[in-house]
């Protein structure tokens, strides 16, 4: 039975249109009695690529410290009120109700936020900075149970697929299905929050989960799922960003500047100390540190950079028609909605160069102690986190990494390698490996995130064979 379009539209109304039910009130969440100003910040603690504007920023107290300095000469005390949300729609509802001044969310909810606040001058929002991005779109992925017979998206025809309706992951699902010759009508779409969908997949209530960071890879790491489709295949960038009440911005530019300065410092800290930052985020959120580090570590799936890049704005333009077709929002003038004034002022003369740069802000570099030589090629650079250690070791290729792991007796906490097909950072232990005897000695073992890609490579290279992780360790 196919899912009717009307049912999908009703789901969008429930999940994304919930903000329209909020009571729009005059003014923002800030209260000013002359001596105390309350600033309300909305964030999503478990969405890893917003941590520089949420979880980690809050934990480090950087914003509060800057506000304290700001208030001294004025005789004003600033109070920061942090509000944690599970997703973007309820955060948007609170912004519509004037209860949140600044918030962070994903690209699809951002568009809904901008559209729904357009008609209310008191709460009209604008996009003022980015938190984390992936220009391939690999923050959205589709996973299936480990024992699922599905090997391609075409195998999901007639199956129940869980996703957050109206999200970028939903758009990724539609794009992926289209590339496989299917449409959303060819699957039974079930609108669920990420955590609910993850439980449904583990309980065999759905055949696949299409979601955003960090849910797909958390399930992979837990041994509960395997990757079926990477959103990066469509090469549509995905990101999370900061939205703020425009009237609040205008009335309190010093507070907005302080927030973005704190966000930039937090981003710099994370990029300089990725392992420590991942461990702290894990302590706060309960998400395994190994999963956080997959996304936030060197050459990770997320690049943390507050500047607003042209590719990101173009991605919003690509996503906008999909959300309009679903009935999730009306039209939105991106030229009016996207405002880089504040972040541009923050970076000054360096802004345009930083905005144009897509170099990984936290590259994986070092020296390979097993194979020898510098680790500097992101297409092959690999990393292992051994148990009981607070630093990681690097290798210049996945094959060299396996030798290092074998030497240490396989006492790994987590090992990370780039997918041969895409370069995306993946877990070595859950990869499908190919042994290619025709390749050089340091490149004979090649990891793939998706088994179908491994088989395709093996078929195209005579003498190659698809093997699992344990076999790859022995074949090093």
C-alpha distance (Angstrom), angle and dihedral (degrees) to the residues before:
residue distance angle dihedral
X1 . . .
X2 3.78 . .
X3 3.77 122.7 .
X4 3.84 108.4 -111.9
X5 3.78 118.0 -125.0
X6 3.80 88.6 -125.8
X7 3.79 90.3 59.7
X8 3.78 90.9 51.5
X9 3.80 90.4 49.9
X10 3.80 91.5 50.7
X11 3.81 89.0 51.2
X12 3.79 90.0 52.5
X13 3.79 90.1 51.1
X14 3.78 90.1 52.7
X15 3.79 97.2 43.5
X16 3.79 103.9 33.6
X17 3.77 104.4 16.3
X18 3.79 92.2 55.7
X19 3.77 87.5 99.7
X20 3.79 91.0 69.3
X21 3.78 88.9 65.8
X22 3.77 91.4 60.2
X23 3.75 117.6 102.2
X24 3.77 109.3 -111.2
X25 3.76 109.3 -138.0
X26 3.76 132.9 -174.2
X27 3.76 114.2 -96.8
X28 3.77 134.0 12.0
X29 3.77 133.9 -81.5
X30 3.78 90.9 -85.9
X31 3.79 117.3 105.3
X32 3.79 119.7 -163.4
X33 3.79 121.6 -170.3
X34 3.77 91.7 169.5
X35 3.80 94.1 -95.4
X36 3.79 104.5 43.2
X37 3.81 126.5 46.4
X38 3.79 119.4 -171.5
X39 3.79 117.8 -152.1
X40 3.82 116.3 -164.6
X41 3.80 116.8 -149.9
X42 3.80 121.3 -170.7
X43 3.80 118.8 -158.2
X44 3.81 143.4 155.8
X45 3.77 110.0 -123.0
X46 3.81 96.4 -164.9
X47 3.79 96.5 46.5
X48 3.78 98.3 93.8
X49 3.78 99.5 -159.9
X50 3.80 93.0 59.2
X51 3.82 93.9 55.8
X52 3.80 92.9 106.3
X53 3.81 89.2 62.1
X54 3.79 95.4 33.5
X55 3.80 134.1 9.9
X56 3.81 99.8 25.1
X57 3.80 93.9 33.6
X58 3.79 90.8 53.4
X59 3.79 93.2 45.4
X60 3.79 94.1 52.0
X61 3.82 93.6 50.0
X62 3.79 91.5 -140.4
X63 3.80 95.3 136.9
X64 3.80 93.3 49.6
X65 3.80 90.7 49.6
X66 3.79 91.8 53.0
X67 3.79 91.8 47.6
X68 3.80 90.6 50.7
X69 3.81 89.5 55.6
X70 3.78 90.2 45.0
X71 3.79 92.3 52.7
X72 3.81 99.0 47.2
X73 3.81 99.1 81.7
X74 3.80 90.7 41.1
X75 3.77 96.6 48.5
X76 3.79 87.8 -124.5
X77 3.80 128.3 136.2
X78 3.78 116.8 -148.5
X79 3.78 119.1 -150.9
X80 3.81 118.5 -163.8
X81 3.79 116.1 -150.3
X82 3.81 111.2 -162.2
X83 3.82 117.2 -157.4
X84 3.79 118.6 -169.0
X85 3.82 119.3 -151.0
X86 3.80 132.2 -173.9
X87 3.80 92.6 -140.4
X88 3.79 144.9 -5.2
X89 3.84 101.1 -91.7
X90 3.84 97.6 65.3
X91 3.81 88.7 44.2
X92 3.80 88.8 54.2
X93 3.80 89.6 49.4
X94 3.80 89.5 56.1
X95 3.80 91.6 47.6
X96 3.80 89.2 52.1
X97 3.79 88.8 51.2
X98 3.79 90.2 52.9
X99 3.80 92.7 -113.8
X100 3.82 99.6 116.5
X101 3.80 125.6 51.6
X102 3.81 100.9 -176.5
X103 3.81 127.6 17.8
X104 3.79 142.0 167.6
X105 3.81 127.6 -140.1
X106 3.79 144.5 142.1
X107 3.78 127.0 -70.3
X108 3.82 98.4 -97.8
X109 3.84 95.4 47.1
X110 3.82 87.6 45.5
X111 3.80 90.2 59.9
X112 3.79 91.2 47.9
X113 3.79 89.4 48.3
X114 3.79 91.8 51.9
X115 3.79 93.3 46.5
X116 3.79 97.4 46.6
X117 3.80 94.5 47.6
X118 3.83 93.9 49.2
X119 3.79 94.4 90.0
X120 3.79 95.5 52.1
X121 3.79 116.5 67.5
X122 3.81 92.3 -167.3
X123 3.81 93.1 60.7
X124 3.80 104.1 22.5
X125 3.80 107.8 143.2
X126 3.77 136.9 -152.1
X127 3.79 135.7 -165.3
X128 3.81 107.3 -112.7
X129 3.84 106.1 167.8
X130 3.81 144.8 -1.7
X131 3.80 125.0 -118.5
X132 3.82 107.1 -169.5
X133 3.80 134.0 -11.7
X134 3.79 145.3 -179.5
X135 3.78 114.3 -156.5
X136 3.82 92.4 -158.1
X137 3.80 92.8 53.7
X138 3.81 93.5 -119.5
X139 3.81 93.1 142.6
X140 3.81 86.5 83.2
X141 3.80 117.7 64.4
X142 3.79 142.7 159.9
X143 3.79 120.1 -131.1
X144 3.79 133.4 -176.9
X145 3.82 132.2 -165.8
X146 3.80 113.5 -75.5
X147 3.81 91.9 -112.2
X148 3.82 95.1 45.1
X149 3.81 115.0 130.4
X150 3.82 89.6 -141.7
X151 3.80 114.3 113.4
X152 3.82 99.8 163.2
X153 3.80 136.7 25.1
X154 3.81 89.0 -103.1
X155 3.80 87.4 69.2
X156 3.82 89.6 66.1
X157 3.81 92.9 70.3
X158 3.80 107.9 131.9
X159 3.83 92.0 4.7
X160 3.81 128.8 123.9
X161 3.81 112.0 -106.1
X162 3.79 122.6 -171.5
X163 3.80 120.6 -147.1
X164 3.78 141.4 144.0
X165 3.78 100.0 -95.2
X166 3.79 112.9 -125.0
X167 3.80 94.0 14.7
X168 3.80 126.9 122.1
X169 3.82 86.2 -103.6
X170 3.80 88.5 58.6
X171 3.80 89.3 51.5
X172 3.80 89.9 48.1
X173 3.81 89.3 52.8
X174 3.80 91.4 51.5
X175 3.81 92.1 48.1
X176 3.79 92.9 46.6
X177 3.80 93.5 48.6
X178 3.78 90.1 49.2
X179 3.79 90.1 54.8
X180 3.81 88.1 52.3
X181 3.80 92.2 51.8
X182 3.81 94.6 -102.2
X183 3.81 137.3 106.6
X184 3.79 133.4 -148.0
X185 3.81 87.1 -94.7
X186 3.81 88.9 65.4
X187 3.82 91.7 66.4
X188 3.79 132.4 50.8
X189 3.76 102.1 -113.0
X190 3.79 117.5 -150.0
X191 3.80 117.2 -169.1
X192 3.80 110.0 -142.6
X193 3.79 139.6 150.4
X194 3.84 111.8 -103.8
X195 3.81 96.4 -104.7
X196 3.81 91.9 47.6
X197 3.79 91.5 48.2
X198 3.80 91.4 49.1
X199 3.81 90.0 53.9
X200 3.79 90.5 46.6
X201 3.81 90.8 54.0
X202 3.79 92.2 50.0
X203 3.80 89.9 47.8
X204 3.82 92.4 52.0
X205 3.80 90.1 -117.5
X206 3.80 92.0 125.0
X207 3.79 132.3 31.8
X208 3.79 97.0 -140.3
X209 3.80 142.4 10.0
X210 3.81 121.4 -142.0
X211 3.79 107.6 -167.8
X212 3.77 148.5 138.5
X213 3.80 133.9 -109.8
X214 3.04 126.6 -14.6
X215 3.81 104.8 2.5
X216 3.83 102.6 76.2
X217 3.80 95.1 49.9
X218 3.79 93.3 40.6
X219 3.80 88.0 59.9
X220 3.81 90.0 46.3
X221 3.81 91.4 50.3
X222 3.81 91.0 48.2
X223 3.80 89.8 54.0
X224 3.80 91.2 -117.0
X225 3.79 98.7 112.6
X226 3.78 146.1 14.0
X227 3.76 129.3 -140.9
X228 3.80 116.0 -97.1
X229 3.79 100.7 169.4
X230 3.79 135.3 10.7
X231 3.79 115.9 -147.6
X232 3.77 89.2 -140.4
X233 3.79 88.4 75.5
X234 3.82 87.7 81.5
X235 3.82 91.0 49.2
X236 3.80 93.5 -138.0
X237 3.83 110.6 142.3
X238 3.77 118.9 -122.0
X239 3.79 128.1 -165.7
X240 3.79 148.1 152.9
X241 3.77 123.4 -121.0
X242 3.79 148.1 178.3
X243 3.80 121.3 -97.8
X244 3.78 124.0 -172.2
X245 3.77 138.5 -172.6
X246 3.79 104.0 -96.3
X247 3.79 94.8 -144.4
X248 3.80 89.9 49.7
X249 3.81 88.9 51.6
X250 3.77 92.3 51.2
X251 3.80 94.0 47.5
X252 3.81 95.9 40.9
X253 3.81 109.7 30.5
X254 3.80 90.7 149.9
X255 3.81 91.1 59.5
X256 3.81 91.8 47.9
X257 3.80 90.4 48.4
X258 3.80 89.9 50.5
X259 3.81 91.4 50.4
X260 3.79 94.1 50.3
X261 3.80 91.7 44.6
X262 3.81 88.5 53.2
X263 3.80 90.1 47.2
X264 3.79 91.6 51.5
X265 3.82 91.6 49.6
X266 3.80 90.0 48.9
X267 3.81 90.6 49.7
X268 3.80 90.5 50.1
X269 3.81 90.6 49.0
X270 3.80 92.2 50.7
X271 3.80 92.8 47.1
X272 3.82 91.2 49.9
X273 3.82 95.7 41.5
X274 3.82 105.8 28.5
X275 3.80 97.5 154.9
X276 3.81 95.3 48.6
X277 3.80 90.3 44.4
X278 3.82 91.8 50.3
X279 3.79 91.7 50.5
X280 3.79 92.2 49.9
X281 3.81 93.0 48.1
X282 3.81 88.4 49.5
X283 3.81 91.4 52.3
X284 3.79 91.2 52.2
X285 3.81 100.0 41.5
X286 3.80 104.4 30.6
X287 3.82 90.6 -126.1
X288 3.83 109.0 136.1
X289 3.79 111.1 -95.2
X290 3.80 89.2 -132.4
X291 3.82 89.6 60.4
X292 3.80 93.9 45.0
X293 3.81 89.4 50.6
X294 3.82 91.5 50.9
X295 3.79 88.2 62.4
X296 3.82 102.6 29.5
X297 3.80 101.3 33.3
X298 3.83 129.3 94.6
X299 3.82 111.1 -52.9
X300 3.81 84.7 3.8
X301 3.77 127.4 162.4
X302 3.81 90.1 -99.1
X303 3.80 126.2 60.4
X304 3.79 111.7 -160.8
X305 3.80 111.7 -144.7
X306 3.84 125.0 137.5
X307 3.82 94.8 -153.1
X308 3.80 117.3 105.8
X309 3.79 108.1 -121.6
X310 3.79 125.0 -155.3
X311 3.82 90.4 -123.9
X312 3.80 89.4 59.3
X313 3.79 93.4 51.1
X314 3.80 89.2 47.5
X315 3.81 88.7 52.2
X316 3.81 89.7 54.8
X317 3.80 88.9 52.6
X318 3.81 88.9 52.3
X319 3.80 93.2 48.4
X320 3.80 96.1 44.9
X321 3.85 97.8 75.4
X322 3.82 90.9 49.8
X323 3.80 91.8 54.7
X324 3.80 91.5 44.7
X325 3.81 90.6 52.2
X326 3.79 89.0 53.0
X327 3.78 90.1 52.1
X328 3.80 91.4 -118.8
X329 3.79 94.9 128.1
X330 3.76 147.4 -0.9
X331 3.77 123.3 -116.8
X332 3.79 119.5 -58.3
X333 3.80 129.2 -159.9
X334 3.80 102.5 -134.3
X335 3.78 91.8 -168.8
X336 3.79 88.4 61.2
X337 3.81 96.5 37.8
X338 3.81 99.4 49.6
X339 3.81 111.0 71.5
X340 3.80 118.6 176.1
X341 3.82 94.1 171.9
X342 3.80 95.0 109.5
X343 3.79 98.5 42.6
X344 3.80 90.3 43.1
X345 3.81 89.6 55.4
X346 3.81 89.2 48.0
X347 3.81 93.1 57.6
X348 3.80 96.3 34.2
X349 3.79 115.2 -175.2
X350 3.83 90.7 -1.4
X351 3.80 94.6 61.1
X352 3.81 101.0 91.4
X353 3.80 92.7 47.6
X354 3.81 92.1 47.4
X355 3.79 91.4 45.7
X356 3.80 91.4 52.4
X357 3.80 94.0 47.0
X358 3.80 118.6 96.5
X359 3.79 95.5 171.7
X360 3.79 112.1 130.6
X361 3.82 105.7 -93.8
X362 3.80 88.8 -148.7
X363 3.83 106.7 39.3
X364 3.79 123.2 -172.5
X365 3.80 106.9 -118.8
X366 3.80 138.7 150.0
X367 3.79 140.7 97.9
X368 3.79 127.0 -54.6
X369 3.81 107.1 -129.9
X370 3.80 94.5 -170.5
X371 3.80 106.9 41.8
X372 3.79 94.4 20.9
X373 3.77 128.8 -130.4
X374 3.76 138.3 75.5
X375 3.78 123.0 -45.5
X376 3.80 102.2 -138.1
X377 3.80 109.5 121.3
X378 3.84 110.1 97.8
X379 3.81 90.0 -161.3
X380 3.82 91.0 66.6
X381 3.83 107.9 12.1
X382 3.81 110.3 125.3
X383 3.79 136.1 -172.7
X384 3.80 139.6 -160.4
X385 3.79 131.0 -162.2
X386 3.80 109.3 -155.4
X387 3.78 121.3 -152.9
X388 3.77 115.7 -93.3
X389 3.80 94.4 16.5
X390 3.78 129.6 112.6
X391 3.79 94.7 -156.6
X392 3.77 132.2 55.5
X393 3.80 133.0 -131.8
X394 3.79 125.3 -132.5
X395 3.79 136.7 -148.3
X396 3.76 131.1 -168.2
X397 3.83 95.0 -129.1
X398 3.81 136.8 17.9
X399 3.82 89.8 -111.2
X400 3.80 90.5 55.3
X401 3.78 89.4 48.6
X402 3.80 91.1 55.2
X403 3.82 90.0 53.1
X404 3.79 90.1 52.1
X405 3.81 91.7 49.3
X406 3.80 91.7 48.1
X407 3.81 90.8 50.8
X408 3.78 89.9 54.3
X409 3.79 93.6 49.6
X410 3.80 95.6 -106.1
X411 3.83 91.6 -74.5
X412 3.77 92.1 153.2
X413 3.73 129.1 153.0
X414 3.80 90.5 -170.0
X415 3.79 136.9 -23.0
X416 3.78 125.0 -156.1
X417 3.80 129.3 -157.1
X418 3.82 134.2 168.4
X419 3.79 116.1 -105.8
X420 3.80 107.5 -109.7
X421 3.79 92.8 -137.0
X422 3.81 99.5 47.6
X423 3.79 109.9 8.4
X424 3.81 90.3 -121.3
X425 3.81 114.8 148.7
X426 3.82 112.0 -107.7
X427 3.79 140.1 167.1
X428 3.81 111.0 -87.2
X429 3.81 93.0 -147.9
X430 3.82 94.3 58.2
X431 3.81 97.5 40.2
X432 3.78 125.2 109.1
X433 3.81 105.4 -121.5
X434 3.78 129.7 -151.4
X435 3.78 122.8 -157.4
X436 3.78 108.2 -149.7
X437 3.84 109.4 -175.2
X438 3.80 91.2 -171.9
X439 3.81 92.3 64.5
X440 3.78 125.1 85.7
X441 3.83 118.1 -78.4
X442 3.82 92.7 -101.7
X443 3.79 93.6 46.0
X444 3.79 105.0 43.1
X445 3.79 93.9 103.2
X446 3.79 113.5 64.7
X447 3.82 125.5 -178.5
X448 3.79 126.0 -144.7
X449 3.79 128.6 -168.7
X450 3.81 92.3 -149.5
X451 3.78 122.8 47.9
X452 3.80 92.9 -143.5
X453 3.81 89.5 59.5
X454 3.80 90.8 50.9
X455 3.80 91.4 51.9
X456 3.79 91.0 47.5
X457 3.81 91.0 52.9
X458 3.81 92.3 46.7
X459 3.80 91.7 49.7
X460 3.80 90.3 51.9
X461 3.80 93.4 49.3
X462 3.84 112.7 57.4
X463 3.78 113.3 -136.4
X464 3.80 93.6 25.6
X465 3.80 121.8 123.7
X466 3.81 134.7 -164.5
X467 3.81 111.7 -123.8
X468 3.79 137.0 169.6
X469 3.79 127.9 -110.5
X470 3.79 96.8 -92.5
X471 3.78 91.4 50.2
X472 3.80 89.3 48.5
X473 3.80 90.0 54.6
X474 3.79 89.8 54.2
X475 3.80 92.9 44.6
X476 3.80 94.6 52.7
